[in-house]
Amino acid sequence: MLKEFSVTPAVGAARAGSVAFAVRNAGAIPHEFLVVQTDVPPDRLPQKEQKAVDETAVRVILRVEVIDGGQRATVAGTLSPGRYVLLCNVPSHYETGMYAAFTVQ
């Protein structure tokens, strides 16, 4: 679930393979949803101008561009074992805490 200003996954881990994320924006403003594979701690991803995660410096695996307030989206893909970060990359949203750790086993 996305809302101002947090990302709260229903579960914190999944098995490797096909994974689907049912994303709900429970907030009032638009948000994005990105799944980034990284060994960097969730709060230390590289940023551009301290406004958004530098997507050229991380491995974005899945993405939903814009989810308006009150809307839902689904995104699915194949995830390999490792550490991931779920985040919103609308400028300034990451730095306000819109991220969560996620593990694939």
Biopython code that builds the backbone (N, CA, C, O; Angstrom):
import numpy as np
from Bio.PDB.StructureBuilder import StructureBuilder

atoms = [
    (1, "MET", "N", (0.845, -1.173, 0.000)),
    (1, "MET", "CA", (0.000, 0.000, 0.000)),
    (1, "MET", "C", (0.894, 1.241, 0.000)),
    (1, "MET", "O", (1.905, 1.293, 0.701)),
    (2, "LEU", "N", (0.514, 2.215, -0.780)),
    (2, "LEU", "CA", (1.191, 3.507, -0.840)),
    (2, "LEU", "C", (0.284, 4.546, -0.207)),
    (2, "LEU", "O", (-0.936, 4.500, -0.367)),
    (3, "LYS", "N", (0.879, 5.472, 0.502)),
    (3, "LYS", "CA", (0.156, 6.646, 0.989)),
    (3, "LYS", "C", (1.179, 7.680, 1.407)),
    (3, "LYS", "O", (2.370, 7.378, 1.482)),
    (4, "GLU", "N", (0.740, 8.879, 1.677)),
    (4, "GLU", "CA", (1.652, 9.943, 2.083)),
    (4, "GLU", "C", (2.158, 9.644, 3.485)),
    (4, "GLU", "O", (1.340, 9.633, 4.406)),
    (5, "PHE", "N", (3.357, 9.418, 3.702)),
    (5, "PHE", "CA", (4.474, 9.146, 2.812)),
    (5, "PHE", "C", (5.114, 7.848, 3.271)),
    (5, "PHE", "O", (6.135, 7.862, 3.959)),
    (6, "SER", "N", (4.521, 6.734, 2.895)),
    (6, "SER", "CA", (5.036, 5.429, 3.276)),
    (6, "SER", "C", (4.696, 4.383, 2.214)),
    (6, "SER", "O", (3.765, 4.537, 1.424)),
    (7, "VAL", "N", (5.486, 3.321, 2.233)),
    (7, "VAL", "CA", (5.241, 2.132, 1.427)),
    (7, "VAL", "C", (5.111, 0.991, 2.421)),
    (7, "VAL", "O", (6.051, 0.711, 3.166)),
    (8, "THR", "N", (3.964, 0.333, 2.443)),
    (8, "THR", "CA", (3.709, -0.734, 3.402)),
    (8, "THR", "C", (3.320, -2.004, 2.655)),
    (8, "THR", "O", (2.159, -2.166, 2.280)),
    (9, "PRO", "N", (4.285, -2.916, 2.433)),
    (9, "PRO", "CA", (3.941, -4.158, 1.748)),
    (9, "PRO", "C", (3.132, -5.088, 2.648)),
    (9, "PRO", "O", (3.307, -5.080, 3.867)),
    (10, "ALA", "N", (2.255, -5.881, 2.060)),
    (10, "ALA", "CA", (1.465, -6.844, 2.826)),
    (10, "ALA", "C", (2.371, -7.919, 3.424)),
    (10, "ALA", "O", (2.099, -8.430, 4.511)),
    (11, "VAL", "N", (3.444, -8.261, 2.717)),
    (11, "VAL", "CA", (4.454, -9.206, 3.196)),
    (11, "VAL", "C", (5.827, -8.620, 2.898)),
    (11, "VAL", "O", (5.977, -7.791, 2.001)),
    (12, "GLY", "N", (6.819, -9.054, 3.651)),
    (12, "GLY", "CA", (8.166, -8.515, 3.467)),
    (12, "GLY", "C", (9.084, -9.403, 2.662)),
    (12, "GLY", "O", (10.256, -9.079, 2.467)),
    (13, "ALA", "N", (8.550, -10.545, 2.182)),
    (13, "ALA", "CA", (9.384, -11.475, 1.433)),
    (13, "ALA", "C", (8.534, -12.310, 0.489)),
    (13, "ALA", "O", (7.318, -12.425, 0.646)),
    (14, "ALA", "N", (9.216, -12.894, -0.503)),
    (14, "ALA", "CA", (8.554, -13.779, -1.460)),
    (14, "ALA", "C", (9.557, -14.826, -1.918)),
    (14, "ALA", "O", (10.764, -14.673, -1.729)),
    (15, "ARG", "N", (9.052, -15.876, -2.512)),
    (15, "ARG", "CA", (9.922, -16.893, -3.108)),
    (15, "ARG", "C", (10.364, -16.424, -4.492)),
    (15, "ARG", "O", (9.636, -15.715, -5.186)),
    (16, "ALA", "N", (11.560, -16.831, -4.873)),
    (16, "ALA", "CA", (12.075, -16.485, -6.197)),
    (16, "ALA", "C", (11.155, -17.039, -7.281)),
    (16, "ALA", "O", (10.531, -18.088, -7.119)),
    (17, "GLY", "N", (11.091, -16.316, -8.370)),
    (17, "GLY", "CA", (10.254, -16.714, -9.496)),
    (17, "GLY", "C", (9.267, -15.625, -9.825)),
    (17, "GLY", "O", (9.555, -14.442, -9.645)),
    (18, "SER", "N", (8.117, -16.009, -10.302)),
    (18, "SER", "CA", (7.093, -15.048, -10.687)),
    (18, "SER", "C", (6.468, -14.412, -9.440)),
    (18, "SER", "O", (5.961, -15.105, -8.559)),
    (19, "VAL", "N", (6.517, -13.090, -9.389)),
    (19, "VAL", "CA", (5.974, -12.341, -8.255)),
    (19, "VAL", "C", (5.082, -11.230, -8.807)),
    (19, "VAL", "O", (5.455, -10.519, -9.740)),
    (20, "ALA", "N", (3.904, -11.097, -8.214)),
    (20, "ALA", "CA", (2.980, -10.025, -8.612)),
    (20, "ALA", "C", (2.749, -9.108, -7.421)),
    (20, "ALA", "O", (2.583, -9.567, -6.291)),
    (21, "PHE", "N", (2.742, -7.828, -7.683)),
    (21, "PHE", "CA", (2.454, -6.827, -6.670)),
    (21, "PHE", "C", (1.128, -6.157, -7.014)),
    (21, "PHE", "O", (0.988, -5.555, -8.079)),
    (22, "ALA", "N", (0.163, -6.263, -6.118)),
    (22, "ALA", "CA", (-1.106, -5.549, -6.243)),
    (22, "ALA", "C", (-0.926, -4.268, -5.432)),
    (22, "ALA", "O", (-0.897, -4.300, -4.202)),
    (23, "VAL", "N", (-0.807, -3.166, -6.118)),
    (23, "VAL", "CA", (-0.459, -1.893, -5.486)),
    (23, "VAL", "C", (-1.706, -1.025, -5.354)),
    (23, "VAL", "O", (-2.453, -0.832, -6.313)),
    (24, "ARG", "N", (-1.912, -0.511, -4.152)),
    (24, "ARG", "CA", (-3.046, 0.389, -3.903)),
    (24, "ARG", "C", (-2.508, 1.706, -3.385)),
    (24, "ARG", "O", (-1.729, 1.736, -2.432)),
    (25, "ASN", "N", (-2.921, 2.792, -4.009)),
    (25, "ASN", "CA", (-2.567, 4.116, -3.520)),
    (25, "ASN", "C", (-3.693, 4.569, -2.594)),
    (25, "ASN", "O", (-4.743, 5.026, -3.046)),
    (26, "ALA", "N", (-3.454, 4.435, -1.293)),
    (26, "ALA", "CA", (-4.449, 4.846, -0.298)),
    (26, "ALA", "C", (-4.335, 6.324, 0.028)),
    (26, "ALA", "O", (-5.066, 6.836, 0.876)),
    (27, "GLY", "N", (-3.429, 7.004, -0.638)),
    (27, "GLY", "CA", (-3.252, 8.432, -0.404)),
    (27, "GLY", "C", (-4.112, 9.267, -1.329)),
    (27, "GLY", "O", (-4.928, 8.748, -2.092)),
    (28, "ALA", "N", (-3.910, 10.575, -1.245)),
    (28, "ALA", "CA", (-4.696, 11.509, -2.043)),
    (28, "ALA", "C", (-3.948, 12.009, -3.271)),
    (28, "ALA", "O", (-4.563, 12.517, -4.209)),
    (29, "ILE", "N", (-2.618, 11.867, -3.272)),
    (29, "ILE", "CA", (-1.824, 12.389, -4.384)),
    (29, "ILE", "C", (-1.200, 11.247, -5.170)),
    (29, "ILE", "O", (-1.083, 10.139, -4.646)),
    (30, "PRO", "N", (-0.791, 11.490, -6.426)),
    (30, "PRO", "CA", (-0.190, 10.432, -7.239)),
    (30, "PRO", "C", (1.136, 9.933, -6.660)),
    (30, "PRO", "O", (1.911, 10.694, -6.081)),
    (31, "HIS", "N", (1.370, 8.627, -6.837)),
    (31, "HIS", "CA", (2.625, 7.998, -6.431)),
    (31, "HIS", "C", (3.077, 7.067, -7.537)),
    (31, "HIS", "O", (2.293, 6.705, -8.415)),
    (32, "GLU", "N", (4.339, 6.680, -7.495)),
    (32, "GLU", "CA", (4.907, 5.666, -8.372)),
    (32, "GLU", "C", (5.216, 4.444, -7.523)),
    (32, "GLU", "O", (5.244, 4.525, -6.295)),
    (33, "PHE", "N", (5.447, 3.316, -8.174)),
    (33, "PHE", "CA", (5.866, 2.109, -7.468)),
    (33, "PHE", "C", (7.003, 1.476, -8.246)),
    (33, "PHE", "O", (6.832, 1.073, -9.397)),
    (34, "LEU", "N", (8.171, 1.389, -7.609)),
    (34, "LEU", "CA", (9.330, 0.775, -8.231)),
    (34, "LEU", "C", (9.829, -0.360, -7.358)),
    (34, "LEU", "O", (9.772, -0.286, -6.130)),
    (35, "VAL", "N", (10.317, -1.411, -8.001)),
    (35, "VAL", "CA", (10.990, -2.517, -7.322)),
    (35, "VAL", "C", (12.434, -2.460, -7.802)),
    (35, "VAL", "O", (12.715, -2.635, -8.987)),
    (36, "VAL", "N", (13.348, -2.212, -6.859)),
    (36, "VAL", "CA", (14.765, -2.055, -7.158)),
    (36, "VAL", "C", (15.531, -3.178, -6.485)),
    (36, "VAL", "O", (15.364, -3.411, -5.288)),
    (37, "GLN", "N", (16.375, -3.882, -7.244)),
    (37, "GLN", "CA", (17.225, -4.909, -6.649)),
    (37, "GLN", "C", (18.544, -4.250, -6.249)),
    (37, "GLN", "O", (19.199, -3.606, -7.069)),
    (38, "THR", "N", (18.931, -4.419, -4.967)),
    (38, "THR", "CA", (20.133, -3.763, -4.470)),
    (38, "THR", "C", (20.564, -4.368, -3.143)),
    (38, "THR", "O", (19.742, -4.898, -2.396)),
    (39, "ASP", "N", (21.859, -4.285, -2.856)),
    (39, "ASP", "CA", (22.371, -4.670, -1.539)),
    (39, "ASP", "C", (22.567, -3.436, -0.660)),
    (39, "ASP", "O", (22.996, -3.546, 0.489)),
    (40, "VAL", "N", (22.256, -2.280, -1.199)),
    (40, "VAL", "CA", (22.370, -1.019, -0.448)),
    (40, "VAL", "C", (21.180, -0.931, 0.511)),
    (40, "VAL", "O", (20.063, -1.278, 0.129)),
    (41, "PRO", "N", (21.397, -0.473, 1.749)),
    (41, "PRO", "CA", (20.257, -0.313, 2.668)),
    (41, "PRO", "C", (19.166, 0.569, 2.041)),
    (41, "PRO", "O", (19.468, 1.493, 1.286)),
    (42, "PRO", "N", (17.897, 0.275, 2.360)),
    (42, "PRO", "CA", (16.784, 1.003, 1.732)),
    (42, "PRO", "C", (16.863, 2.521, 1.831)),
    (42, "PRO", "O", (16.407, 3.219, 0.925)),
    (43, "ASP", "N", (17.428, 3.039, 2.903)),
    (43, "ASP", "CA", (17.496, 4.496, 3.087)),
    (43, "ASP", "C", (18.764, 5.121, 2.528)),
    (43, "ASP", "O", (19.027, 6.300, 2.766)),
    (44, "ARG", "N", (19.557, 4.345, 1.785)),
    (44, "ARG", "CA", (20.833, 4.863, 1.286)),
    (44, "ARG", "C", (20.999, 4.741, -0.228)),
    (44, "ARG", "O", (22.125, 4.751, -0.727)),
    (45, "LEU", "N", (19.913, 4.630, -0.951)),
    (45, "LEU", "CA", (20.019, 4.546, -2.407)),
    (45, "LEU", "C", (20.563, 5.855, -2.967)),
    (45, "LEU", "O", (20.269, 6.922, -2.428)),
    (46, "PRO", "N", (21.356, 5.791, -4.044)),
    (46, "PRO", "CA", (21.905, 7.017, -4.623)),
    (46, "PRO", "C", (20.787, 7.910, -5.155)),
    (46, "PRO", "O", (19.817, 7.431, -5.742)),
    (47, "GLN", "N", (20.942, 9.213, -4.940)),
    (47, "GLN", "CA", (19.920, 10.167, -5.363)),
    (47, "GLN", "C", (20.485, 11.197, -6.329)),
    (47, "GLN", "O", (21.689, 11.454, -6.368)),
    (48, "LYS", "N", (19.578, 11.778, -7.107)),
    (48, "LYS", "CA", (19.925, 12.892, -7.981)),
    (48, "LYS", "C", (19.423, 14.153, -7.306)),
    (48, "LYS", "O", (18.224, 14.294, -7.061)),
    (49, "GLU", "N", (20.312, 15.054, -7.008)),
    (49, "GLU", "CA", (19.972, 16.356, -6.422)),
    (49, "GLU", "C", (19.123, 16.233, -5.160)),
    (49, "GLU", "O", (18.343, 17.133, -4.849)),
    (50, "GLN", "N", (19.269, 15.127, -4.430)),
    (50, "GLN", "CA", (18.529, 14.889, -3.184)),
    (50, "GLN", "C", (17.016, 14.971, -3.366)),
    (50, "GLN", "O", (16.289, 15.287, -2.424)),
    (51, "LYS", "N", (16.540, 14.682, -4.590)),
    (51, "LYS", "CA", (15.102, 14.778, -4.854)),
    (51, "LYS", "C", (14.480, 13.458, -5.268)),
    (51, "LYS", "O", (13.283, 13.253, -5.070)),
    (52, "ALA", "N", (15.272, 12.560, -5.840)),
    (52, "ALA", "CA", (14.746, 11.281, -6.323)),
    (52, "ALA", "C", (15.892, 10.286, -6.423)),
    (52, "ALA", "O", (17.055, 10.676, -6.533)),
    (53, "VAL", "N", (15.565, 9.011, -6.385)),
    (53, "VAL", "CA", (16.577, 7.973, -6.562)),
    (53, "VAL", "C", (17.103, 8.061, -7.989)),
    (53, "VAL", "O", (16.333, 8.204, -8.939)),
    (54, "ASP", "N", (18.414, 7.974, -8.127)),
    (54, "ASP", "CA", (19.055, 8.004, -9.435)),
    (54, "ASP", "C", (18.854, 6.641, -10.096)),
    (54, "ASP", "O", (19.578, 5.691, -9.800)),
    (55, "GLU", "N", (17.884, 6.550, -10.977)),
    (55, "GLU", "CA", (17.529, 5.275, -11.579)),
    (55, "GLU", "C", (18.604, 4.735, -12.508)),
    (55, "GLU", "O", (18.563, 3.557, -12.864)),
    (56, "THR", "N", (19.564, 5.560, -12.910)),
    (56, "THR", "CA", (20.671, 5.073, -13.726)),
    (56, "THR", "C", (21.725, 4.390, -12.866)),
    (56, "THR", "O", (22.608, 3.713, -13.393)),
    (57, "ALA", "N", (21.644, 4.559, -11.545)),
    (57, "ALA", "CA", (22.635, 3.996, -10.623)),
    (57, "ALA", "C", (22.108, 2.798, -9.842)),
    (57, "ALA", "O", (22.825, 2.249, -9.005)),
    (58, "VAL", "N", (20.874, 2.385, -10.098)),
    (58, "VAL", "CA", (20.273, 1.234, -9.426)),
    (58, "VAL", "C", (19.665, 0.313, -10.481)),
    (58, "VAL", "O", (19.552, 0.682, -11.651)),
    (59, "ARG", "N", (19.280, -0.877, -10.059)),
    (59, "ARG", "CA", (18.684, -1.842, -10.987)),
    (59, "ARG", "C", (17.170, -1.887, -10.760)),
    (59, "ARG", "O", (16.688, -2.576, -9.861)),
    (60, "VAL", "N", (16.435, -1.151, -11.578)),
    (60, "VAL", "CA", (14.971, -1.140, -11.502)),
    (60, "VAL", "C", (14.461, -2.391, -12.206)),
    (60, "VAL", "O", (14.725, -2.600, -13.390)),
    (61, "ILE", "N", (13.720, -3.228, -11.460)),
    (61, "ILE", "CA", (13.208, -4.482, -11.994)),
    (61, "ILE", "C", (11.771, -4.334, -12.486)),
    (61, "ILE", "O", (11.427, -4.811, -13.568)),
    (62, "LEU", "N", (10.938, -3.673, -11.691)),
    (62, "LEU", "CA", (9.531, -3.470, -12.042)),
    (62, "LEU", "C", (9.132, -2.036, -11.740)),
    (62, "LEU", "O", (9.737, -1.371, -10.900)),
    (63, "ARG", "N", (8.091, -1.564, -12.446)),
    (63, "ARG", "CA", (7.675, -0.170, -12.263)),
    (63, "ARG", "C", (6.213, 0.017, -12.637)),
    (63, "ARG", "O", (5.709, -0.589, -13.582)),
    (64, "VAL", "N", (5.546, 0.875, -11.868)),
    (64, "VAL", "CA", (4.255, 1.435, -12.242)),
    (64, "VAL", "C", (4.471, 2.938, -12.220)),
    (64, "VAL", "O", (4.761, 3.508, -11.168)),
    (65, "GLU", "N", (4.333, 3.586, -13.372)),
    (65, "GLU", "CA", (4.658, 5.010, -13.497)),
    (65, "GLU", "C", (3.851, 5.904, -12.575)),
    (65, "GLU", "O", (4.430, 6.612, -11.752)),
    (66, "VAL", "N", (2.550, 5.892, -12.687)),
    (66, "VAL", "CA", (1.725, 6.783, -11.875)),
    (66, "VAL", "C", (0.482, 6.030, -11.413)),
    (66, "VAL", "O", (-0.215, 5.392, -12.202)),
    (67, "ILE", "N", (0.231, 6.124, -10.124)),
    (67, "ILE", "CA", (-0.997, 5.572, -9.555)),
    (67, "ILE", "C", (-1.678, 6.732, -8.842)),
    (67, "ILE", "O", (-1.186, 7.207, -7.819)),
    (68, "ASP", "N", (-2.791, 7.185, -9.369)),
    (68, "ASP", "CA", (-3.502, 8.309, -8.762)),
    (68, "ASP", "C", (-4.094, 7.905, -7.416)),
    (68, "ASP", "O", (-4.300, 6.721, -7.147)),
    (69, "GLY", "N", (-4.361, 8.894, -6.583)),
    (69, "GLY", "CA", (-4.959, 8.651, -5.277)),
    (69, "GLY", "C", (-6.221, 7.814, -5.400)),
    (69, "GLY", "O", (-7.079, 8.092, -6.238)),
    (70, "GLY", "N", (-6.336, 6.778, -4.556)),
    (70, "GLY", "CA", (-7.498, 5.918, -4.557)),
    (70, "GLY", "C", (-7.491, 4.838, -5.622)),
    (70, "GLY", "O", (-8.412, 4.022, -5.668)),
    (71, "GLN", "N", (-6.485, 4.808, -6.478)),
    (71, "GLN", "CA", (-6.425, 3.844, -7.575)),
    (71, "GLN", "C", (-5.566, 2.630, -7.223)),
    (71, "GLN", "O", (-4.831, 2.634, -6.235)),
    (72, "ARG", "N", (-5.676, 1.600, -8.049)),
    (72, "ARG", "CA", (-4.914, 0.357, -7.888)),
    (72, "ARG", "C", (-4.214, 0.020, -9.195)),
    (72, "ARG", "O", (-4.634, 0.432, -10.277)),
    (73, "ALA", "N", (-3.131, -0.745, -9.063)),
    (73, "ALA", "CA", (-2.411, -1.238, -10.235)),
    (73, "ALA", "C", (-1.770, -2.565, -9.860)),
    (73, "ALA", "O", (-1.537, -2.850, -8.685)),
    (74, "THR", "N", (-1.489, -3.366, -10.872)),
    (74, "THR", "CA", (-0.790, -4.629, -10.657)),
    (74, "THR", "C", (0.418, -4.664, -11.576)),
    (74, "THR", "O", (0.339, -4.275, -12.741)),
    (75, "VAL", "N", (1.536, -5.135, -11.040)),
    (75, "VAL", "CA", (2.738, -5.305, -11.836)),
    (75, "VAL", "C", (3.345, -6.643, -11.436)),
    (75, "VAL", "O", (3.361, -7.002, -10.259)),
    (76, "ALA", "N", (3.841, -7.369, -12.419)),
    (76, "ALA", "CA", (4.388, -8.700, -12.152)),
    (76, "ALA", "C", (5.662, -8.912, -12.953)),
    (76, "ALA", "O", (5.873, -8.298, -14.000)),
    (77, "GLY", "N", (6.501, -9.791, -12.439)),
    (77, "GLY", "CA", (7.735, -10.122, -13.127)),
    (77, "GLY", "C", (8.428, -11.265, -12.416)),
    (77, "GLY", "O", (7.933, -11.787, -11.417)),
    (78, "THR", "N", (9.572, -11.642, -12.938)),
    (78, "THR", "CA", (10.362, -12.714, -12.361)),
    (78, "THR", "C", (11.468, -12.096, -11.511)),
    (78, "THR", "O", (12.278, -11.310, -12.004)),
    (79, "LEU", "N", (11.491, -12.460, -10.231)),
    (79, "LEU", "CA", (12.499, -11.935, -9.315)),
    (79, "LEU", "C", (13.433, -13.054, -8.881)),
    (79, "LEU", "O", (12.989, -14.152, -8.546)),
    (80, "SER", "N", (14.723, -12.769, -8.888)),
    (80, "SER", "CA", (15.713, -13.730, -8.421)),
    (80, "SER", "C", (15.981, -13.486, -6.935)),
    (80, "SER", "O", (15.650, -12.421, -6.414)),
    (81, "PRO", "N", (16.577, -14.462, -6.252)),
    (81, "PRO", "CA", (16.859, -14.274, -4.828)),
    (81, "PRO", "C", (17.720, -13.026, -4.601)),
    (81, "PRO", "O", (18.616, -12.720, -5.388)),
    (82, "GLY", "N", (17.431, -12.327, -3.524)),
    (82, "GLY", "CA", (18.219, -11.149, -3.184)),
    (82, "GLY", "C", (17.422, -10.137, -2.398)),
    (82, "GLY", "O", (16.297, -10.389, -1.966)),
    (83, "ARG", "N", (18.040, -8.981, -2.225)),
    (83, "ARG", "CA", (17.421, -7.869, -1.501)),
    (83, "ARG", "C", (16.869, -6.863, -2.495)),
    (83, "ARG", "O", (17.458, -6.587, -3.540)),
    (84, "TYR", "N", (15.722, -6.330, -2.127)),
    (84, "TYR", "CA", (15.040, -5.363, -2.977)),
    (84, "TYR", "C", (14.557, -4.198, -2.118)),
    (84, "TYR", "O", (14.461, -4.302, -0.895)),
    (85, "VAL", "N", (14.259, -3.095, -2.784)),
    (85, "VAL", "CA", (13.614, -1.956, -2.139)),
    (85, "VAL", "C", (12.385, -1.614, -2.959)),
    (85, "VAL", "O", (12.464, -1.483, -4.180)),
    (86, "LEU", "N", (11.253, -1.470, -2.294)),
    (86, "LEU", "CA", (10.014, -1.007, -2.911)),
    (86, "LEU", "C", (9.935, 0.477, -2.609)),
    (86, "LEU", "O", (10.099, 0.873, -1.455)),
    (87, "LEU", "N", (9.689, 1.310, -3.610)),
    (87, "LEU", "CA", (9.732, 2.748, -3.356)),
    (87, "LEU", "C", (8.866, 3.544, -4.305)),
    (87, "LEU", "O", (8.445, 3.065, -5.358)),
    (88, "CYS", "N", (8.615, 4.775, -3.899)),
    (88, "CYS", "CA", (7.992, 5.784, -4.753)),
    (88, "CYS", "C", (9.100, 6.746, -5.149)),
    (88, "CYS", "O", (9.839, 7.234, -4.294)),
    (89, "ASN", "N", (9.218, 7.020, -6.452)),
    (89, "ASN", "CA", (10.285, 7.904, -6.903)),
    (89, "ASN", "C", (9.771, 9.230, -7.456)),
    (89, "ASN", "O", (10.468, 9.891, -8.227)),
    (90, "VAL", "N", (8.568, 9.622, -7.072)),
    (90, "VAL", "CA", (8.115, 10.982, -7.361)),
    (90, "VAL", "C", (9.084, 11.905, -6.614)),
    (90, "VAL", "O", (9.402, 11.625, -5.458)),
    (91, "PRO", "N", (9.565, 12.990, -7.225)),
    (91, "PRO", "CA", (10.535, 13.838, -6.544)),
    (91, "PRO", "C", (10.134, 14.191, -5.114)),
    (91, "PRO", "O", (9.018, 14.640, -4.853)),
    (92, "SER", "N", (11.064, 13.978, -4.209)),
    (92, "SER", "CA", (11.013, 14.223, -2.761)),
    (92, "SER", "C", (10.285, 13.132, -1.982)),
    (92, "SER", "O", (10.368, 13.132, -0.754)),
    (93, "HIS", "N", (9.580, 12.208, -2.620)),
    (93, "HIS", "CA", (8.846, 11.180, -1.881)),
    (93, "HIS", "C", (9.782, 10.153, -1.235)),
    (93, "HIS", "O", (9.546, 9.734, -0.102)),
    (94, "TYR", "N", (10.842, 9.744, -1.942)),
    (94, "TYR", "CA", (11.798, 8.796, -1.362)),
    (94, "TYR", "C", (12.415, 9.366, -0.096)),
    (94, "TYR", "O", (12.493, 8.683, 0.926)),
    (95, "GLU", "N", (12.849, 10.606, -0.163)),
    (95, "GLU", "CA", (13.526, 11.201, 1.006)),
    (95, "GLU", "C", (12.578, 11.437, 2.179)),
    (95, "GLU", "O", (13.041, 11.674, 3.295)),
    (96, "THR", "N", (11.274, 11.378, 1.960)),
    (96, "THR", "CA", (10.327, 11.517, 3.069)),
    (96, "THR", "C", (9.946, 10.162, 3.668)),
    (96, "THR", "O", (9.117, 10.086, 4.575)),
    (97, "GLY", "N", (10.564, 9.089, 3.147)),
    (97, "GLY", "CA", (10.359, 7.774, 3.743)),
    (97, "GLY", "C", (9.509, 6.811, 2.950)),
    (97, "GLY", "O", (9.060, 5.799, 3.488)),
    (98, "MET", "N", (9.276, 7.103, 1.680)),
    (98, "MET", "CA", (8.436, 6.208, 0.872)),
    (98, "MET", "C", (9.269, 5.076, 0.284)),
    (98, "MET", "O", (9.524, 5.036, -0.920)),
    (99, "TYR", "N", (9.688, 4.157, 1.151)),
    (99, "TYR", "CA", (10.428, 2.976, 0.728)),
    (99, "TYR", "C", (10.266, 1.891, 1.784)),
    (99, "TYR", "O", (9.944, 2.163, 2.940)),
    (100, "ALA", "N", (10.497, 0.655, 1.353)),
    (100, "ALA", "CA", (10.442, -0.491, 2.260)),
    (100, "ALA", "C", (11.365, -1.585, 1.745)),
    (100, "ALA", "O", (11.503, -1.770, 0.536)),
    (101, "ALA", "N", (11.991, -2.304, 2.655)),
    (101, "ALA", "CA", (12.832, -3.443, 2.287)),
    (101, "ALA", "C", (11.943, -4.615, 1.885)),
    (101, "ALA", "O", (10.842, -4.787, 2.409)),
    (102, "PHE", "N", (12.439, -5.416, 0.946)),
    (102, "PHE", "CA", (11.730, -6.600, 0.494)),
    (102, "PHE", "C", (12.777, -7.645, 0.134)),
    (102, "PHE", "O", (13.775, -7.324, -0.511)),
    (103, "THR", "N", (12.561, -8.891, 0.542)),
    (103, "THR", "CA", (13.517, -9.954, 0.297)),
    (103, "THR", "C", (12.899, -11.042, -0.569)),
    (103, "THR", "O", (11.734, -11.405, -0.405)),
    (104, "VAL", "N", (13.699, -11.547, -1.487)),
    (104, "VAL", "CA", (13.290, -12.684, -2.299)),
    (104, "VAL", "C", (14.217, -13.833, -1.950)),
    (104, "VAL", "O", (15.439, -13.699, -2.005)),
    (105, "GLN", "N", (13.618, -14.979, -1.586)),
    (105, "GLN", "CA", (14.396, -16.133, -1.123)),
    (105, "GLN", "C", (14.424, -17.226, -2.163)),
    (105, "GLN", "O", (15.034, -18.272, -1.943)),
]
sb = StructureBuilder()
sb.init_structure("model")
sb.init_model(0)
sb.init_chain("A")
sb.init_seg("    ")
for serial, (resi, resn, name, xyz) in enumerate(atoms, 1):
    if name == "N":
        sb.init_residue(resn, " ", resi, " ")
    sb.init_atom(name, np.array(xyz, "f"), 0.0, 1.0, " ", f" {name:<3s}", serial, name[0])
structure = sb.get_structure()
